[in-house]
Amino acid sequence: MLYIVATPIGNLEDITLRALRILKEVDLILCEDTRETGKLLSHYEIKKPLKSFHAQSKLSRTEEIIADLAEGKNIALVTDAGTPAISDPGSFLIEKVRSELPEVTVVPIPGASALTAAFSASGVTGGEFTFLGFLPHKKGRETLFKEIGSSKRAYVFYESPHRIEKALESLQKFAPERKIIIARELTKMFEQFVAGKPDEVALYFKNNQEKVRGEFVVIVS
């Protein structure tokens, strides 16, 4: 079995009973950063072998995992926070497993996700949106903002504190009248939602630079 296990995005209590049971039962846990996953396991007194698997993992690491599954090992795939394979390299591994080991069952263990947490509390109606994940740093970035500005559909994307202000500049240029909602530090002590037109939200962060930190979910209604 390959279990795709969602882990907390901030508050360590946001993990399911099923996820904890699976993490206790598997033979091996694949994770982005063994230190981050180690903190979660230590909190719940779980001791299991950890193996790193992240965006920079070489093909040889994937082959190791394929070999472990072929030998009959049960493996859990986690990310540092949230649901694996959502804007995450886990999708590459899952595709390989499905194509090379069809006898291995891939089992999702659902739970926390910044995408659904932010959208559920946004107040955006209609229930339909386009998710863009992390936007490209350069190539194609402006094209995406033009698409956002010209569409009547809601858009959701992730952004880092290093680029959130540039993203707001682009939204002021291409979607100046759209309402946006920014969620940051979800489920953590300083969780915050900021809503308004792009210029209003940009002004807020310009005047509150101490808030330009953490991971951001941007919703364009």
C-alpha positions as CSV (number, residue, x, y, z in Angstrom):
1,M,0.0,0.0,0.0
2,L,1.1,3.6,-0.7
3,Y,-0.9,5.9,1.6
4,I,-1.2,9.6,0.7
5,V,-1.5,11.1,4.2
6,A,-2.6,14.7,4.9
7,T,-0.9,16.4,7.8
8,P,-1.6,19.6,9.7
9,I,-1.0,22.9,8.0
10,G,-0.3,24.6,11.3
11,N,-2.2,23.4,14.4
12,L,-1.0,20.0,15.2
13,E,-4.5,19.0,16.4
14,D,-5.6,19.1,12.8
15,I,-4.8,15.5,11.9
16,T,-7.3,12.7,11.7
17,L,-7.4,9.6,13.8
18,R,-7.1,7.5,10.7
19,A,-3.9,9.4,9.7
20,L,-2.4,8.7,13.1
21,R,-3.2,5.0,12.9
22,I,-1.7,4.7,9.4
23,L,1.5,6.5,10.4
24,K,1.9,4.1,13.3
25,E,1.3,1.0,11.1
26,V,3.4,1.6,8.0
27,D,6.9,0.4,7.5
28,L,8.3,3.7,6.1
29,I,7.3,7.4,5.9
30,L,8.3,9.5,3.0
31,C,8.6,13.2,3.7
32,E,9.8,16.5,2.3
33,D,11.9,17.4,5.4
34,T,12.6,14.7,8.0
35,R,13.0,17.4,10.7
36,E,9.5,18.8,10.1
37,T,7.8,15.4,10.0
38,G,9.9,14.4,13.0
39,K,8.3,17.1,15.0
40,L,4.8,15.8,14.2
41,L,5.7,12.2,14.9
42,S,7.4,13.2,18.2
43,H,4.3,15.1,19.3
44,Y,2.2,12.0,18.8
45,E,4.9,9.6,20.1
46,I,5.3,7.8,16.8
47,K,8.6,6.2,15.9
48,K,9.0,5.1,12.3
49,P,11.8,5.2,9.7
50,L,11.8,8.3,7.6
51,K,13.1,8.8,4.1
52,S,13.3,12.2,2.3
53,F,11.3,12.7,-0.9
54,H,11.1,16.2,-2.3
55,A,11.2,18.3,-5.5
56,Q,15.0,17.9,-5.7
57,S,14.9,14.1,-5.2
58,K,16.7,12.3,-7.9
59,L,15.2,9.5,-10.0
60,S,17.3,7.1,-8.0
61,R,15.2,7.9,-4.9
62,T,12.0,7.2,-6.8
63,E,13.5,3.8,-7.9
64,E,14.3,3.0,-4.3
65,I,10.7,3.6,-3.3
66,I,9.4,1.6,-6.2
67,A,11.7,-1.3,-5.0
68,D,10.4,-1.0,-1.4
69,L,6.8,-1.2,-2.5
70,A,7.6,-4.1,-4.8
71,E,9.1,-5.9,-1.8
72,G,5.7,-5.6,0.0
73,K,6.4,-2.6,2.2
74,N,3.6,-0.3,3.2
75,I,4.6,3.3,2.8
76,A,3.1,6.6,3.8
77,L,3.8,9.8,1.8
78,V,3.4,13.1,3.7
79,T,4.3,16.7,2.9
80,D,5.6,19.3,5.4
81,A,2.1,20.6,5.8
82,G,-1.2,19.8,4.2
83,T,-2.2,17.3,1.5
84,P,0.5,15.6,-0.6
85,A,0.5,16.0,-4.4
86,I,-1.4,19.3,-4.3
87,S,1.3,21.8,-5.6
88,D,3.7,19.2,-4.4
89,P,6.2,16.7,-6.1
90,G,4.3,13.7,-4.6
91,S,2.2,13.5,-7.8
92,F,5.3,12.4,-9.8
93,L,5.8,9.5,-7.4
94,I,2.2,8.5,-7.5
95,E,2.2,8.5,-11.3
96,K,5.2,6.3,-11.3
97,V,3.7,3.8,-8.9
98,R,0.5,3.6,-10.8
99,S,2.3,2.9,-14.1
100,E,5.0,0.6,-12.8
101,L,3.3,-1.2,-9.9
102,P,-0.4,-1.5,-10.8
103,E,-0.7,-4.2,-8.1
104,V,0.1,-1.5,-5.4
105,T,-3.0,0.2,-4.0
106,V,-2.7,4.0,-3.6
107,V,-4.9,5.1,-0.7
108,P,-5.7,8.7,0.1
109,I,-6.0,9.6,3.8
110,P,-7.7,13.0,3.6
111,G,-7.2,15.9,6.0
112,A,-5.9,19.5,6.2
113,S,-5.4,21.5,3.0
114,A,-4.7,25.3,2.9
115,L,-6.7,25.5,-0.3
116,T,-10.0,24.2,1.2
117,A,-9.4,25.8,4.6
118,A,-9.0,29.3,3.0
119,F,-11.9,28.9,0.5
120,S,-14.3,27.6,3.1
121,A,-13.9,30.7,5.2
122,S,-13.7,33.2,2.3
123,G,-17.4,33.8,1.8
124,V,-16.9,33.5,-2.0
125,T,-20.1,32.1,-3.4
126,G,-20.8,29.9,-6.5
127,G,-18.6,27.0,-5.5
128,E,-16.6,27.1,-8.7
129,F,-13.0,28.2,-8.9
130,T,-9.7,27.6,-10.7
131,F,-6.7,26.6,-8.6
132,L,-3.3,27.7,-9.9
133,G,-1.1,26.4,-7.1
134,F,2.1,28.4,-6.8
135,L,2.4,30.9,-9.6
136,P,5.6,30.8,-11.8
137,H,8.3,33.2,-10.7
138,K,8.8,34.8,-14.2
139,K,7.7,33.0,-17.4
140,G,4.0,33.0,-17.8
141,R,3.3,34.9,-14.6
142,E,1.9,38.0,-16.3
143,T,-0.2,35.9,-18.7
144,L,-1.9,34.3,-15.7
145,F,-2.7,37.6,-14.1
146,K,-4.3,38.8,-17.4
147,E,-6.3,35.6,-17.4
148,I,-7.5,36.2,-13.8
149,G,-8.5,39.8,-14.7
150,S,-10.5,38.9,-17.8
151,S,-12.3,35.9,-16.3
152,K,-15.6,35.9,-14.3
153,R,-14.6,32.7,-12.4
154,A,-12.9,32.8,-9.0
155,Y,-9.2,32.0,-8.8
156,V,-7.1,30.7,-6.0
157,F,-3.3,30.5,-5.8
158,Y,-0.5,30.2,-3.3
159,E,2.1,32.8,-2.8
160,S,5.2,33.3,-0.7
161,P,6.0,36.4,1.5
162,H,8.8,37.3,-0.9
163,R,6.3,37.7,-3.8
164,I,3.0,38.6,-2.3
165,E,3.4,42.3,-2.7
166,K,4.3,41.9,-6.4
167,A,1.3,39.7,-6.8
168,L,-0.9,42.5,-5.4
169,E,0.7,44.9,-7.8
170,S,-0.3,42.7,-10.7
171,L,-3.8,42.3,-9.4
172,Q,-4.1,46.1,-9.1
173,K,-3.0,46.3,-12.8
174,F,-5.1,43.5,-14.3
175,A,-8.0,43.0,-11.8
176,P,-8.4,46.4,-10.0
177,E,-12.2,46.0,-9.3
178,R,-12.2,42.4,-8.2
179,K,-12.6,41.6,-4.5
180,I,-9.7,39.5,-3.1
181,I,-9.3,37.6,0.1
182,I,-5.9,36.8,1.5
183,A,-5.5,34.1,4.1
184,R,-2.2,33.8,6.0
185,E,-0.9,31.6,8.8
186,L,-3.9,29.3,8.6
187,T,-4.7,27.4,11.7
188,K,-1.8,29.0,13.6
189,M,-1.8,31.5,16.4
190,F,-1.7,34.5,14.1
191,E,-4.2,33.3,11.5
192,Q,-5.5,36.2,9.5
193,F,-7.9,37.0,6.6
194,V,-7.6,40.3,4.8
195,A,-10.3,41.3,2.2
196,G,-10.9,44.2,-0.2
197,K,-10.0,45.4,-3.6
198,P,-6.3,44.8,-4.6
199,D,-5.3,48.4,-3.9
200,E,-6.9,48.3,-0.4
201,V,-5.2,45.0,0.5
202,A,-1.9,46.2,-0.9
203,L,-2.1,49.3,1.2
204,Y,-2.8,47.2,4.3
205,F,0.3,45.1,3.8
206,K,2.4,48.2,2.9
207,N,1.4,49.7,6.2
208,N,1.8,46.5,8.2
209,Q,5.1,45.0,7.0
210,E,5.3,42.7,10.0
211,K,2.3,40.8,8.5
212,V,4.2,40.0,5.3
213,R,5.3,36.6,6.6
214,G,4.1,33.0,6.5
215,E,2.4,31.3,3.6
216,F,-0.4,33.1,1.7
217,V,-3.5,31.8,0.0
218,V,-4.9,34.4,-2.4
219,I,-8.5,34.2,-3.5
220,V,-9.8,36.4,-6.3
221,S,-13.6,36.4,-6.2
